[in-house]
Amino acid sequence: MADVHDSVQTVRSLGLVNGQPAAFVIIFRQPGANIIATVDAIKQAMPLLNAAMSPTIRMVIALDQTVTIRASVLDVERTLGISVFLVILVVFLFLREPRATLIPAVAVPVSLLATLGVMYLAGYGIDNLSLMP
């Protein structure tokens, strides 16, 4: 009835990595999935996949787009820390009273922690916060 050939979709495509023939596997995350957790799970599974393959086959990650996302999350964390420090410093410089400075020193971190707690319970993370328009 038919001839079946185990081959690529088109014989005119070629994958090369550093001049060597390669097969590319492109992985997309599901909508709503945490991209950082997905990439971390893939990196954790790589040794198991390498062990199951022939020693002549070498698996490498050619492109990791989470580097910029991780940098963005780190930048948001740093910015939050600096902003808390600056709020406390400005209140102290203007009021010159340690007791009055204690209020924002407690209120701002507690409100940030409460906000992050609600975000966590709602399924959001800092990566969602930093990438929202």
Phi, psi and omega in degrees: 000317184210156172257124181250129179238130175279101185206177176281167181299317177229137182279358181263011177257146184217133176249131180229138172231116183054038178081359180257145177300141184214154172247126183264137173239115181258126184249127177248143178278156176286149177301134180089351180279152178280116185295323181292316178295323179296312180295320178297321178293322178293316179295326178290328181277346183302316179298324178293320179292320178297322180292330181278348182262167176297146180296342179281346180263128180241125179259130177226154174268114184275328184215123178235105183276000179279353179299314180290326179293316178297321178295321178294318178296317178297321178296319178296318179297316178297317180298319178297317179297315179295320181294322176297314179300316181293323178298314180296317180297316181294318178298317179295317181295325182275324183265335179055034179224120182299325181293322179289332178286335181296329181297304177291334179294333177263317187293318184293310178296323179295318179293323176295317178296321178295318178297314179295326177295316177296319177299319179297315180294330179276356178092010178262162176223180180296330178296325175293319181297318184285338184256004179284143180285000000 
